[in-house]
């Protein structure tokens, strides 16, 4: 099981795409979203952006369907990573990914798929995310972090009430 994960908070994402640049530069030496293993999906009609990155599922469906077993857990980081030399490019992983976080690089590259590998335990996307829409957190903290974010969102949308509510490790006025 993955002990660390990239937590995504779409409420904080500004759509700057710095995460895509950092990822592509780290892995491929170029600043280009087409080479990134994280993607920002902009919803222009509603004015928000959503970072989409692999969640390294405990029972990863991408790894389960991979015929040559090119996708497997990295024992050092817990990330479900791709052995590029074993990947045959069948794209079955893409079809079963529950979050849509497996991408294809431009033709002619050295890899057949683009999938987050947590940058060996130091995700570059998280390092450059100034609004902290991306955070590298312990899996056991993920629930508390998301619960706190939900309370903050609720408090912001229902401001003016004078009730204190204790959530996680802080109190908010709602």
KEKE-3310 file (N, C-alpha, C; in steps of 0.2 Angstrom, whole numbers, plus 5000, padded with zeros to 4 digits):
npx = (5004:5002:5011:5012:5004:4999:4989:4974:4967:4955:4949:4959:4967:4974:4975:4987:4997:5010:5014:5013:5023:5034:5034:5036:5048:5056:5055:5057:5065:5060:5050:5034:5017:5012:5021:5019:5015:5005:4990:4981:4965:4954:4939:4932:4919:4914:4924:4935:4948:4955:4967:4973:4979:4988:4982:4988:4982:4977:4974:4978:4970:4976:4988:4984:4978:4989:4997:5011:5016:5021:5018:5019:5021:5032:5044:5051:5045:5031:5023:5014:5022:5028:5038:5047:5054:5048:5035:5022:5014:5000:4989:4979:4979:4976:4962:4956:4959:4953:4953:4957:4971:4981:4992:4996:5011:5018:5020:5035:5043:5053:5045:5030:5018:5012:5013:5011:5025:5028:5040:5051:5048:5048:5039:5039:5029:5021:5031:5032:5019:5012:4999:4996:4987:4991:4997:5009:5006:5004:4995:4987:4983:4975:4961:4957:4963:4955:4942:4944:4945:4933:4925:4930:4926:4912:4910:4914:4904:4892:4893:4892:4884:4884:4889:4901:4911:4919:4932:4943:4959:4956:4945:4931:4921:4904)
npy = (4994:5011:5023:5037:5050:5060:5073:5081:5097:5104:5117:5126:5126:5136:5135:5137:5129:5126:5114:5104:5109:5107:5093:5088:5093:5087:5074:5072:5082:5093:5108:5105:5102:5091:5081:5079:5070:5073:5082:5097:5100:5111:5119:5129:5135:5135:5141:5135:5124:5107:5097:5082:5067:5052:5041:5030:5017:5005:4992:4992:4994:4996:4990:4977:4973:4974:4966:4963:4965:4977:4988:4990:4990:5001:4996:5005:5018:5015:5019:5015:5011:5012:5001:5006:4999:4987:4989:4987:4995:4993:5000:4996:4999:5012:5012:5006:5014:5022:5036:5042:5045:5041:5044:5048:5050:5062:5056:5045:5046:5040:5033:5024:5026:5039:5041:5045:5043:5047:5054:5047:5049:5062:5072:5083:5091:5095:5102:5114:5120:5133:5138:5128:5117:5105:5092:5083:5070:5060:5044:5041:5053:5058:5058:5066:5078:5081:5081:5093:5102:5101:5106:5119:5124:5123:5132:5144:5145:5147:5157:5169:5163:5160:5148:5138:5125:5110:5103:5091:5097:5110:5124:5131:5145:5143)
npz = (5000:4996:5005:5005:4996:4982:4986:4980:4978:4971:4973:4976:4965:4952:4939:4933:4927:4931:4937:4927:4919:4927:4929:4916:4913:4923:4920:4906:4901:4894:4894:4893:4891:4885:4888:4901:4916:4924:4923:4919:4919:4912:4915:4907:4905:4918:4925:4932:4937:4936:4943:4937:4942:4945:4957:4963:4966:4978:4974:4960:4945:4933:4933:4935:4923:4914:4901:4900:4912:4915:4923:4940:4958:4965:4976:4984:4985:4984:4974:4959:4946:4929:4920:4907:4898:4897:4893:4881:4875:4873:4879:4888:4901:4901:4898:4909:4920:4934:4937:4926:4923:4915:4902:4885:4876:4864:4847:4843:4854:4869:4878:4880:4887:4899:4915:4932:4943:4956:4956:4961:4975:4978:4972:4959:4954:4966:4972:4965:4966:4970:4976:4983:4979:4976:4986:4995:5005:5019:5017:5028:5032:5023:5023:5034:5029:5018:5024:5032:5022:5016:5026:5027:5014:5016:5026:5020:5011:5018:5026:5040:5050:5067:5073:5081:5075:5078:5069:5064:5067:5070:5073:5065:5061:5057)
capx = (5000:5006:5011:5012:5000:4997:4982:4972:4962:4953:4947:4965:4970:4973:4976:4994:5000:5017:5015:5014:5030:5039:5034:5039:5055:5060:5055:5059:5070:5057:5044:5028:5011:5011:5025:5018:5011:4999:4986:4976:4959:4951:4932:4931:4912:4913:4929:4939:4953:4956:4973:4972:4986:4987:4981:4992:4977:4980:4973:4978:4967:4980:4993:4981:4977:4995:4999:5018:5017:5026:5015:5020:5022:5039:5044:5054:5040:5024:5020:5013:5026:5029:5044:5046:5057:5043:5028:5021:5010:4993:4984:4974:4980:4972:4955:4954:4961:4947:4953:4959:4977:4987:4992:5000:5016:5018:5024:5042:5046:5056:5040:5023:5013:5014:5010:5015:5029:5029:5046:5055:5047:5049:5035:5040:5023:5020:5036:5030:5012:5012:4993:4995:4982:4994:5001:5011:5004:5003:4989:4982:4981:4971:4954:4957:4964:4949:4937:4945:4944:4925:4922:4931:4921:4905:4910:4914:4897:4887:4896:4887:4881:4888:4890:4907:4911:4926:4934:4950:4963:4955:4938:4929:4914:4899)
capy = (5000:5018:5027:5044:5051:5067:5075:5086:5101:5108:5123:5130:5126:5142:5133:5140:5123:5125:5107:5101:5110:5104:5086:5086:5095:5082:5067:5072:5088:5099:5111:5104:5098:5085:5076:5078:5064:5076:5086:5101:5100:5117:5119:5136:5137:5136:5145:5131:5119:5102:5093:5075:5064:5045:5040:5024:5013:4999:4986:4995:4990:4997:4985:4970:4972:4975:4959:4961:4967:4983:4992:4987:4994:5002:4995:5011:5023:5013:5021:5010:5014:5009:4999:5008:4994:4981:4991:4986:5001:4991:5005:4993:5003:5019:5010:5004:5019:5025:5043:5045:5048:5038:5048:5046:5055:5063:5050:5045:5046:5034:5030:5023:5029:5044:5039:5047:5038:5051:5057:5044:5050:5069:5075:5090:5095:5097:5107:5121:5122:5138:5139:5121:5113:5098:5091:5076:5069:5053:5042:5041:5060:5061:5059:5072:5084:5082:5083:5100:5106:5102:5111:5126:5126:5124:5138:5150:5146:5148:5162:5173:5160:5161:5142:5135:5118:5107:5098:5089:5100:5117:5126:5136:5148:5142)
capz = (5000:4996:5012:5003:4990:4980:4987:4975:4980:4965:4975:4976:4958:4948:4932:4930:4924:4933:4939:4921:4916:4932:4928:4910:4913:4927:4916:4899:4899:4891:4897:4888:4894:4881:4891:4908:4919:4928:4918:4922:4915:4913:4914:4905:4906:4925:4928:4937:4934:4940:4942:4937:4943:4947:4964:4965:4969:4982:4970:4954:4939:4927:4934:4935:4916:4910:4899:4901:4919:4915:4928:4946:4963:4967:4984:4988:4985:4984:4968:4954:4941:4923:4917:4900:4893:4897:4891:4874:4872:4872:4881:4892:4907:4900:4898:4916:4925:4937:4937:4919:4924:4911:4896:4879:4874:4857:4844:4842:4861:4871:4882:4877:4891:4904:4921:4938:4947:4962:4955:4966:4982:4978:4967:4957:4953:4972:4974:4962:4966:4975:4979:4987:4976:4976:4992:4996:5011:5021:5016:5033:5034:5017:5025:5038:5025:5014:5028:5033:5016:5015:5031:5025:5009:5019:5030:5016:5007:5023:5031:5044:5056:5073:5077:5080:5074:5078:5063:5063:5072:5071:5074:5060:5062:5051)
cpx = (5004:5005:5010:5008:5000:4990:4980:4967:4960:4951:4953:4968:4969:4973:4982:4998:5008:5018:5016:5021:5035:5040:5038:5046:5059:5061:5058:5064:5067:5051:5038:5023:5010:5016:5024:5014:5006:4996:4981:4970:4955:4944:4931:4924:4910:4918:4933:4943:4954:4962:4971:4978:4984:4987:4985:4987:4980:4979:4973:4976:4972:4986:4990:4980:4983:4998:5007:5020:5022:5024:5015:5022:5030:5040:5047:5049:5033:5020:5019:5016:5026:5036:5044:5049:5052:5036:5028:5016:5003:4988:4979:4973:4975:4964:4952:4955:4955:4947:4955:4966:4983:4986:4996:5005:5015:5022:5031:5046:5049:5051:5034:5018:5016:5010:5014:5018:5031:5037:5051:5054:5047:5045:5036:5034:5021:5025:5034:5023:5011:5005:4991:4989:4984:4998:5003:5011:5004:4996:4984:4980:4976:4964:4953:4958:4958:4943:4938:4943:4936:4922:4924:4927:4914:4905:4910:4907:4892:4889:4890:4884:4886:4889:4897:4907:4918:4927:4941:4954:4962:4947:4937:4922:4910:4893)
cpy = (5006:5021:5035:5045:5059:5069:5081:5090:5106:5116:5128:5131:5133:5141:5135:5135:5122:5118:5103:5102:5107:5096:5084:5088:5090:5076:5067:5078:5093:5101:5110:5100:5092:5079:5075:5072:5067:5081:5091:5101:5106:5117:5126:5139:5139:5140:5141:5126:5113:5098:5086:5071:5057:5045:5034:5019:5007:4993:4989:4992:4991:4991:4978:4968:4972:4968:4958:4963:4972:4988:4988:4992:4995:5001:5001:5016:5021:5015:5015:5014:5009:5007:5000:5002:4988:4983:4990:4991:4998:4995:5002:4997:5009:5017:5009:5009:5022:5032:5046:5048:5045:5042:5045:5051:5056:5057:5051:5046:5040:5030:5029:5026:5034:5043:5041:5041:5042:5054:5054:5046:5058:5072:5082:5094:5098:5103:5114:5123:5127:5139:5132:5117:5106:5098:5084:5074:5061:5050:5042:5048:5062:5062:5065:5078:5086:5084:5091:5104:5107:5106:5118:5129:5127:5131:5144:5151:5148:5153:5166:5170:5160:5154:5140:5127:5115:5102:5097:5092:5107:5118:5131:5138:5146:5145)
cpz = (5000:5003:5011:4997:4988:4981:4983:4978:4975:4967:4975:4969:4954:4940:4928:4926:4925:4934:4932:4918:4921:4930:4921:4909:4917:4923:4909:4896:4895:4895:4892:4891:4891:4884:4898:4910:4924:4923:4921:4917:4917:4911:4913:4907:4913:4929:4933:4933:4939:4939:4942:4937:4946:4955:4967:4969:4973:4978:4963:4948:4933:4928:4933:4927:4911:4908:4901:4908:4920:4921:4935:4951:4964:4974:4988:4989:4986:4978:4963:4948:4935:4921:4910:4896:4892:4894:4883:4871:4870:4874:4885:4898:4907:4900:4904:4921:4928:4937:4931:4919:4921:4904:4891:4877:4867:4854:4843:4849:4863:4876:4878:4881:4896:4910:4927:4941:4954:4962:4960:4973:4983:4972:4965:4956:4960:4974:4971:4963:4972:4979:4983:4985:4976:4983:4993:5003:5013:5020:5022:5035:5028:5019:5029:5034:5021:5018:5030:5028:5014:5020:5029:5019:5011:5022:5026:5012:5012:5028:5035:5050:5061:5077:5076:5079:5074:5073:5063:5069:5072:5071:5068:5062:5056:5053)
residu = (UNK:UNK:UNK:UNK:UNK:UNK:UNK:UNK:UNK:UNK:UNK:UNK:UNK:UNK:UNK:UNK:UNK:UNK:UNK:UNK:UNK:UNK:UNK:UNK:UNK:UNK:UNK:UNK:UNK:UNK:UNK:UNK:UNK:UNK:UNK:UNK:UNK:UNK:UNK:UNK:UNK:UNK:UNK:UNK:UNK:UNK:UNK:UNK:UNK:UNK:UNK:UNK:UNK:UNK:UNK:UNK:UNK:UNK:UNK:UNK:UNK:UNK:UNK:UNK:UNK:UNK:UNK:UNK:UNK:UNK:UNK:UNK:UNK:UNK:UNK:UNK:UNK:UNK:UNK:UNK:UNK:UNK:UNK:UNK:UNK:UNK:UNK:UNK:UNK:UNK:UNK:UNK:UNK:UNK:UNK:UNK:UNK:UNK:UNK:UNK:UNK:UNK:UNK:UNK:UNK:UNK:UNK:UNK:UNK:UNK:UNK:UNK:UNK:UNK:UNK:UNK:UNK:UNK:UNK:UNK:UNK:UNK:UNK:UNK:UNK:UNK:UNK:UNK:UNK:UNK:UNK:UNK:UNK:UNK:UNK:UNK:UNK:UNK:UNK:UNK:UNK:UNK:UNK:UNK:UNK:UNK:UNK:UNK:UNK:UNK:UNK:UNK:UNK:UNK:UNK:UNK:UNK:UNK:UNK:UNK:UNK:UNK:UNK:UNK:UNK:UNK:UNK:UNK:UNK:UNK:UNK:UNK:UNK:UNK)
# end
